[in-house]
Amino acid sequence: MFRTTDTVLIAVMVSAAAFTYQTKHDAEDELRALRRIESQIRYEEETADLLRADWSLLTQPVRLQTLAEAYKDELNLHPIDARQIADLAEIPLPTIDVDAPGAALGGRLVSEGTDATTTGSTPR
């Protein structure tokens, strides 16, 4: 009763319907995963905003001043004067190394002493 072409066409139609159903199911799974990730992102953004607001409240100068005054004796805090740090005469001036290879172009600056400052730059 059925011809071979009819059987082949029915098989193609059934396999196309199965492929369409599987593709739709996979797309819905991906959409659910995407919505879950978007929800997590919103939660993390809200948490970051809350932490920024908390940090802003905790670092208000008036609050810090109140805490400094309250715990002045326990922490042994004393106000400092800008002249306590260093005088201008105590700051070493850079010197010019005239024997350097670039001396003809104005020399290079060489500071006196060693500098233990870590800058994060890469060595050349």
VOLO-996294 format. One record per residue (C-alpha): residue number from 1; residue in one letter; chain; x, y, z. Coordinates in steps of 0.1 Angstrom, whole numbers, plus 5000, padded with zeros to 4 digits. Layout:
pos,code,unit,c1,c2,c3
NUM,a,A,X,Y,Z
...
// end
This chain:
pos,code,unit,c1,c2,c3
1,m,A,5000,5000,5000
2,f,A,5027,5025,5009
3,r,A,5054,5032,4985
4,t,A,5090,5034,4993
5,t,A,5091,5072,4988
6,d,A,5061,5076,5011
7,t,A,5080,5057,5038
8,v,A,5111,5077,5033
9,l,A,5092,5110,5034
10,i,A,5074,5100,5066
11,a,A,5108,5090,5082
12,v,A,5123,5124,5071
13,m,A,5093,5142,5085
14,v,A,5095,5124,5118
15,s,A,5132,5129,5121
16,a,A,5128,5167,5113
17,a,A,5101,5169,5140
18,a,A,5124,5152,5165
19,f,A,5153,5175,5155
20,t,A,5131,5206,5159
21,y,A,5119,5194,5193
22,q,A,5154,5187,5205
23,t,A,5167,5221,5193
24,k,A,5138,5238,5210
25,h,A,5145,5219,5243
26,d,A,5182,5228,5241
27,a,A,5174,5265,5235
28,e,A,5151,5266,5265
29,d,A,5178,5250,5287
30,e,A,5203,5277,5275
31,l,A,5177,5304,5282
32,r,A,5172,5292,5317
33,a,A,5210,5291,5323
34,l,A,5213,5326,5309
35,r,A,5185,5339,5332
36,r,A,5202,5323,5362
37,i,A,5235,5339,5353
38,e,A,5218,5373,5348
39,s,A,5202,5369,5382
40,q,A,5236,5362,5398
41,i,A,5251,5392,5381
42,r,A,5223,5414,5394
43,y,A,5228,5400,5429
44,e,A,5266,5407,5428
45,e,A,5260,5442,5415
46,e,A,5236,5449,5443
47,t,A,5260,5435,5468
48,a,A,5288,5457,5454
49,d,A,5266,5488,5456
50,l,A,5257,5479,5492
51,l,A,5294,5475,5501
52,r,A,5303,5508,5484
53,a,A,5276,5526,5504
54,d,A,5288,5509,5536
55,w,A,5324,5519,5528
56,s,A,5312,5555,5522
57,l,A,5296,5556,5556
58,l,A,5325,5540,5574
59,t,A,5351,5564,5559
60,q,A,5332,5597,5566
61,p,A,5357,5622,5581
62,v,A,5334,5631,5610
63,r,A,5331,5595,5620
64,l,A,5368,5588,5617
65,q,A,5375,5619,5638
66,t,A,5351,5608,5665
67,l,A,5367,5574,5666
68,a,A,5402,5589,5667
69,e,A,5392,5610,5696
70,a,A,5375,5582,5714
71,y,A,5405,5558,5711
72,k,A,5432,5584,5713
73,d,A,5446,5570,5746
74,e,A,5444,5534,5736
75,l,A,5461,5538,5702
76,n,A,5485,5565,5715
77,l,A,5475,5589,5688
78,h,A,5489,5624,5686
79,p,A,5483,5651,5660
80,i,A,5513,5657,5638
81,d,A,5527,5689,5624
82,a,A,5539,5690,5588
83,r,A,5573,5701,5599
84,q,A,5577,5669,5619
85,i,A,5580,5649,5588
86,a,A,5611,5665,5572
87,d,A,5628,5698,5566
88,l,A,5637,5710,5531
89,a,A,5674,5707,5540
90,e,A,5669,5670,5549
91,i,A,5657,5661,5514
92,p,A,5687,5649,5492
93,l,A,5691,5667,5459
94,p,A,5698,5647,5427
95,t,A,5733,5649,5413
96,i,A,5744,5647,5376
97,d,A,5768,5619,5367
98,v,A,5790,5635,5340
99,d,A,5808,5603,5332
100,a,A,5776,5586,5321
101,p,A,5771,5576,5284
102,g,A,5744,5603,5280
103,a,A,5764,5631,5295
104,a,A,5766,5650,5262
105,l,A,5728,5651,5262
106,g,A,5726,5666,5297
107,g,A,5737,5636,5317
108,r,A,5715,5614,5338
109,l,A,5702,5621,5373
110,v,A,5717,5599,5401
111,s,A,5701,5601,5435
112,e,A,5723,5597,5466
113,g,A,5717,5566,5486
114,t,A,5694,5537,5478
115,d,A,5657,5538,5471
116,a,A,5637,5508,5484
117,t,A,5605,5519,5468
118,t,A,5587,5492,5450
119,t,A,5569,5506,5420
120,g,A,5556,5475,5402
121,s,A,5574,5484,5370
122,t,A,5592,5457,5350
123,p,A,5630,5457,5347
124,r,A,5644,5466,5313
// end
